[in-house]
Amino acid sequence: MKKYNIFREFRYVIIAATLLLLSCSKSTANRIEKTGDHLSPSHQKSVLVDIDHTGLVTYSVKESKTGVILASESIGSTYQKWFFYWESDSKLWIKSSDLGMLKVLEFSVNNNVIKNKKLKRGDAEISSMPVIVKNGLSKSIASRLGL
């Protein structure tokens, strides 16, 4: 008589269910949510995220080879949620709950800032927003953007 092993019979179902649950979770693997120097995908640029003495989150985008600063700004209090996301070497998404905003920075091939835009409802960039950015938005920011 063959011994019945329920685990053997259902192991593929268990594995498939586990993979499905993991794929549905809101991944934050590539979102930048900590201070430090964070390289763009091809390491051409980096964003240095810091917290100043007053508790404000600041950032500077710079060329990796030369160290030339391309853009810098404060995005609000460290006590609110914030993140950065390199979609590509030429596009950086910035979210700040303190300022209630989502911003996109775009750079030309010559590393000039060609877009530094705080997004609002109806903007074309919203339709091409990466899922990892969309999943990180607060309900109020998502609502403000019409999502």
C-alpha positions as CSV (number, residue, x, y, z in Angstrom):
1,M,0.0,0.0,0.0
2,K,1.3,3.4,-1.0
3,K,1.7,5.9,1.9
4,Y,-0.2,9.1,1.4
5,N,1.7,12.3,1.9
6,I,-0.5,15.4,1.8
7,F,2.5,17.8,1.6
8,R,3.8,16.0,-1.6
9,E,0.3,16.3,-3.2
10,F,-0.1,20.0,-2.4
11,R,3.5,21.3,-2.5
12,Y,3.0,23.0,-5.9
13,V,-0.2,24.6,-4.7
14,I,1.6,25.9,-1.6
15,I,4.5,27.2,-3.7
16,A,2.2,28.9,-6.2
17,A,0.2,30.5,-3.4
18,T,3.3,31.8,-1.7
19,L,4.7,33.3,-4.9
20,L,1.3,34.9,-5.6
21,L,1.2,36.5,-2.2
22,L,4.8,37.8,-2.5
23,S,4.1,39.2,-5.9
24,C,1.1,41.1,-4.7
25,S,2.9,42.8,-1.8
26,K,3.9,46.5,-2.1
27,S,7.6,46.1,-2.8
28,T,9.9,48.9,-1.7
29,A,13.1,47.2,-2.8
30,N,14.3,50.0,-5.1
31,R,12.7,53.0,-3.3
32,I,15.2,55.1,-1.5
33,E,13.9,55.6,2.0
34,K,17.1,56.2,3.9
35,T,19.8,58.8,4.0
36,G,23.0,58.2,2.1
37,D,24.4,58.4,-1.4
38,H,22.3,56.4,-3.9
39,L,23.4,55.6,-7.4
40,S,21.2,55.8,-10.5
41,P,20.8,52.5,-12.4
42,S,23.9,52.9,-14.6
43,H,25.8,54.8,-11.9
44,Q,26.0,58.0,-14.0
45,K,24.4,60.1,-11.3
46,S,23.7,59.8,-7.6
47,V,21.3,61.4,-5.2
48,L,22.7,62.3,-1.8
49,V,19.9,62.2,0.8
50,D,20.5,63.9,4.1
51,I,18.7,65.3,7.2
52,D,19.8,68.7,8.2
53,H,20.1,70.1,11.8
54,T,16.4,71.3,11.7
55,G,15.0,67.8,10.7
56,L,14.5,68.6,7.1
57,V,15.2,66.0,4.4
58,T,17.5,67.5,1.7
59,Y,18.8,66.0,-1.5
60,S,21.5,66.8,-4.1
61,V,21.7,65.1,-7.4
62,K,25.2,65.0,-8.8
63,E,27.2,63.6,-11.6
64,S,29.1,60.6,-10.4
65,K,32.3,61.3,-12.3
66,T,32.7,65.0,-11.7
67,G,30.7,65.5,-8.5
68,V,28.9,68.5,-10.1
69,I,25.6,69.2,-8.4
70,L,22.7,69.1,-10.9
71,A,19.8,69.8,-8.6
72,S,19.3,70.2,-4.8
73,E,16.4,71.0,-2.5
74,S,14.6,70.3,0.7
75,I,11.5,68.1,0.6
76,G,10.1,68.6,4.1
77,S,10.3,67.1,7.5
78,T,11.9,63.7,8.3
79,Y,8.9,63.0,10.6
80,Q,6.7,62.5,7.5
81,K,7.0,59.8,4.9
82,W,9.2,60.4,1.9
83,F,11.1,58.5,-0.8
84,F,13.1,58.8,-4.0
85,Y,13.1,56.4,-6.9
86,W,15.5,56.3,-9.8
87,E,13.3,55.1,-12.8
88,S,16.3,55.6,-15.1
89,D,19.6,57.6,-15.2
90,S,17.5,60.5,-16.6
91,K,14.4,60.3,-14.3
92,L,14.1,60.6,-10.5
93,W,10.8,60.5,-8.7
94,I,10.5,62.3,-5.3
95,K,7.6,61.9,-2.9
96,S,7.0,63.9,0.3
97,S,4.0,63.5,2.6
98,D,5.1,66.6,4.5
99,L,4.7,68.8,1.4
100,G,1.9,66.6,0.1
101,M,3.6,66.3,-3.3
102,L,5.1,64.0,-5.9
103,K,7.8,65.5,-8.1
104,V,9.7,64.3,-11.1
105,L,13.2,65.4,-12.1
106,E,14.4,64.7,-15.7
107,F,17.8,65.2,-17.0
108,S,19.1,65.6,-20.6
109,V,21.9,63.5,-22.0
110,N,24.2,66.5,-21.1
111,N,22.9,66.2,-17.5
112,N,21.0,69.5,-17.6
113,V,17.7,69.5,-15.7
114,I,15.0,69.6,-18.3
115,K,12.1,69.0,-15.9
116,N,11.7,69.8,-12.2
117,K,7.9,69.4,-11.9
118,K,5.6,69.0,-8.9
119,L,2.8,66.9,-10.4
120,K,-0.9,67.7,-10.3
121,R,-4.1,66.1,-11.5
122,G,-4.1,65.7,-15.3
123,D,-0.3,65.9,-15.8
124,A,0.9,63.5,-18.6
125,E,3.6,62.0,-16.3
126,I,1.0,60.4,-14.1
127,S,0.0,57.8,-16.7
128,S,3.6,56.6,-17.0
129,M,4.3,56.6,-13.3
130,P,6.1,53.3,-12.2
131,V,4.0,51.0,-10.1
132,I,6.6,51.2,-7.2
133,V,6.0,54.9,-7.1
134,K,2.2,54.6,-7.3
135,N,2.2,52.0,-4.5
136,G,4.2,54.4,-2.2
137,L,1.8,57.3,-2.5
138,S,-0.4,58.2,0.5
139,K,-4.2,58.2,-0.1
140,S,-4.3,62.0,0.0
141,I,-1.6,62.4,-2.6
142,A,-3.0,59.7,-4.8
143,S,-6.5,61.4,-4.6
144,R,-5.0,64.8,-5.4
145,L,-3.4,63.3,-8.5
146,G,-6.7,61.6,-9.6
147,L,-5.5,58.1,-9.0
